[in-house]
């Protein structure tokens, strides 16, 4: 069955928010970033939601938005949060509703892409400061180890290491042929 939603999953820094709009443009779809949608609805940055209300509140809000808004869309490329498909039965819901694409990247590449980011709550210490590089790399490895079994259940796997954005989009488009409406 052909589907009209393409979901992008992967770790922070894998390219979901960068590749998503370009992929959507090439497919003549619209683009939505779930993290941005949550920030708009909550009126706060994700890092502040985590700090003020905790990860469980965030994950429940993310799931509610996924069910009540995102899964009702058609002809969209959706950038999911890095942990979206690891919570409750979100992986099942996403795969039932569209094609799930895992944007893979090696831990070293992810580290280089995100080491200066201050808006990723899971990469901060309990005071809200960016972790020292050694601890940051360990946190990336730990989170990736926990999330990878979920990511690997995607319909399409694409490495984003050492490729241009255009090459990656071309590869995704090729793998999507015949699978989307």
VOMI-750621 format. One record per residue (C-alpha): residue number from 1; residue in one letter; x, y, z. Coordinates in nm, 2 decimals, decimal comma. Layout:
<recs>
NUM/a/X/Y/Z;
...
</recs>
This chain:
<recs>
1/x/0,00/0,00/0,00;
2/x/0,13/0,35/-0,09;
3/x/0,15/0,60/0,19;
4/x/0,14/0,98/0,19;
5/x/0,35/1,05/0,50;
6/x/0,73/1,02/0,51;
7/x/0,87/1,02/0,86;
8/x/1,24/1,10/0,93;
9/x/1,39/0,95/1,24;
10/x/1,74/0,94/1,37;
11/x/1,96/1,08/1,64;
12/x/2,01/1,45/1,71;
13/x/2,24/1,59/1,44;
14/x/2,15/1,31/1,18;
15/x/1,99/1,57/0,95;
16/x/1,62/1,54/1,00;
17/x/1,55/1,92/1,01;
18/x/1,80/1,99/0,73;
19/x/1,70/1,72/0,49;
20/x/1,33/1,72/0,56;
21/x/1,24/2,05/0,38;
22/x/1,45/1,96/0,08;
23/x/1,30/1,61/0,06;
24/x/0,95/1,76/0,09;
25/x/1,02/2,01/-0,18;
26/x/1,14/1,74/-0,42;
27/x/0,83/1,52/-0,34;
28/x/0,60/1,83/-0,37;
29/x/0,49/1,76/-0,01;
30/x/0,47/1,99/0,28;
31/x/0,72/1,97/0,57;
32/x/0,66/1,97/0,95;
33/x/0,91/1,94/1,23;
34/x/0,75/1,78/1,54;
35/x/0,99/1,95/1,78;
36/x/0,90/2,29/1,63;
37/x/0,53/2,21/1,65;
38/x/0,56/2,13/2,02;
39/x/0,75/2,45/2,08;
40/x/0,48/2,65/1,90;
41/x/0,19/2,48/2,09;
42/x/0,37/2,50/2,43;
43/x/0,51/2,85/2,37;
44/x/0,84/2,73/2,51;
45/x/1,17/2,58/2,38;
46/x/1,21/2,21/2,43;
47/x/1,50/2,26/2,66;
48/x/1,27/2,47/2,89;
49/x/0,99/2,21/2,87;
50/x/1,23/1,94/2,98;
51/x/1,37/2,16/3,26;
52/x/1,03/2,29/3,39;
53/x/0,81/1,98/3,34;
54/x/1,04/1,69/3,27;
55/x/1,09/1,43/3,00;
56/x/0,77/1,23/3,07;
57/x/0,56/1,54/3,03;
58/x/0,74/1,62/2,70;
59/x/0,70/1,26/2,57;
60/x/0,33/1,26/2,65;
61/x/0,28/1,60/2,48;
62/x/0,48/1,47/2,18;
63/x/0,26/1,16/2,16;
64/x/-0,06/1,36/2,18;
65/x/0,05/1,59/1,90;
66/x/0,15/1,29/1,69;
67/x/-0,19/1,13/1,73;
68/x/-0,41/1,44/1,72;
69/x/-0,23/1,63/1,45;
70/x/0,05/1,47/1,26;
71/x/-0,10/1,13/1,18;
72/x/-0,40/1,31/1,03;
73/x/-0,19/1,49/0,77;
74/x/-0,14/1,38/0,41;
75/x/0,15/1,45/0,17;
76/x/0,39/1,56/0,44;
77/x/0,75/1,49/0,53;
78/x/0,77/1,48/0,91;
79/x/1,09/1,53/1,11;
80/x/1,03/1,33/1,43;
81/x/1,22/1,41/1,75;
82/x/1,52/1,18/1,81;
83/x/1,34/0,99/2,08;
84/x/0,98/0,99/1,94;
85/x/0,97/0,63/1,82;
86/x/1,12/0,50/2,15;
87/x/0,81/0,60/2,35;
88/x/0,49/0,40/2,40;
89/x/0,37/0,26/2,07;
90/x/0,48/0,56/1,86;
91/x/0,69/0,33/1,64;
92/x/0,39/0,12/1,55;
93/x/0,17/0,43/1,49;
94/x/0,43/0,59/1,27;
95/x/0,49/0,28/1,06;
96/x/0,11/0,22/1,02;
97/x/0,07/0,58/0,89;
98/x/0,36/0,62/0,66;
99/x/0,71/0,53/0,55;
100/x/0,98/0,56/0,82;
101/x/1,33/0,66/0,71;
102/x/1,62/0,63/0,95;
103/x/1,89/0,88/0,89;
104/x/2,20/0,70/1,02;
105/x/2,52/0,86/1,13;
106/x/2,83/0,74/1,31;
107/x/2,87/0,85/1,67;
108/x/3,18/1,05/1,59;
109/x/3,00/1,24/1,31;
110/x/2,70/1,31/1,54;
111/x/2,94/1,43/1,81;
112/x/3,10/1,68/1,56;
113/x/2,76/1,80/1,44;
114/x/2,61/1,86/1,79;
115/x/2,89/1,93/2,03;
116/x/2,82/2,30/2,04;
117/x/2,44/2,28/2,06;
118/x/2,29/2,42/2,37;
119/x/1,92/2,34/2,29;
120/x/1,94/1,96/2,33;
121/x/1,82/1,88/2,68;
122/x/1,94/1,53/2,69;
123/x/2,30/1,65/2,61;
124/x/2,31/1,89/2,91;
125/x/2,40/1,84/3,27;
126/x/2,15/1,89/3,55;
127/x/2,24/2,26/3,57;
128/x/2,16/2,31/3,20;
129/x/2,52/2,33/3,09;
130/x/2,67/2,15/2,79;
131/x/2,85/1,84/2,90;
132/x/3,23/1,83/2,87;
133/x/3,33/1,66/2,54;
134/x/3,42/1,32/2,69;
135/x/3,10/1,30/2,88;
136/x/2,90/1,43/2,58;
137/x/3,05/1,16/2,36;
138/x/2,96/0,89/2,62;
139/x/2,60/1,03/2,64;
140/x/2,57/1,01/2,27;
141/x/2,69/0,65/2,27;
142/x/2,45/0,56/2,56;
143/x/2,14/0,72/2,40;
144/x/2,23/0,57/2,06;
145/x/2,27/0,22/2,20;
146/x/1,92/0,26/2,36;
147/x/1,75/0,41/2,06;
148/x/1,92/0,21/1,77;
149/x/1,69/-0,10/1,81;
150/x/1,39/0,13/1,74;
151/x/1,56/0,32/1,46;
152/x/1,66/0,00/1,28;
153/x/1,30/-0,10/1,25;
154/x/1,26/0,18/0,99;
155/x/1,14/0,10/0,64;
156/x/1,44/0,27/0,48;
157/x/1,79/0,32/0,62;
158/x/2,01/0,59/0,48;
159/x/2,36/0,69/0,60;
160/x/2,42/1,06/0,62;
161/x/2,79/1,03/0,68;
162/x/3,03/1,19/0,43;
163/x/2,75/1,27/0,18;
164/x/2,61/1,60/0,07;
165/x/2,26/1,69/0,16;
166/x/2,16/1,66/-0,21;
167/x/2,32/1,31/-0,24;
168/x/2,13/1,20/0,07;
169/x/1,80/1,34/-0,05;
170/x/1,86/1,17/-0,39;
171/x/1,92/0,83/-0,21;
172/x/1,60/0,87/-0,01;
173/x/1,40/0,95/-0,31;
174/x/1,53/0,65/-0,50;
175/x/1,44/0,42/-0,20;
176/x/1,09/0,58/-0,18;
177/x/1,00/0,50/-0,54;
178/x/0,68/0,30/-0,56;
179/x/0,62/0,33/-0,18;
180/x/0,45/0,67/-0,15;
181/x/0,13/0,82/-0,29;
</recs>
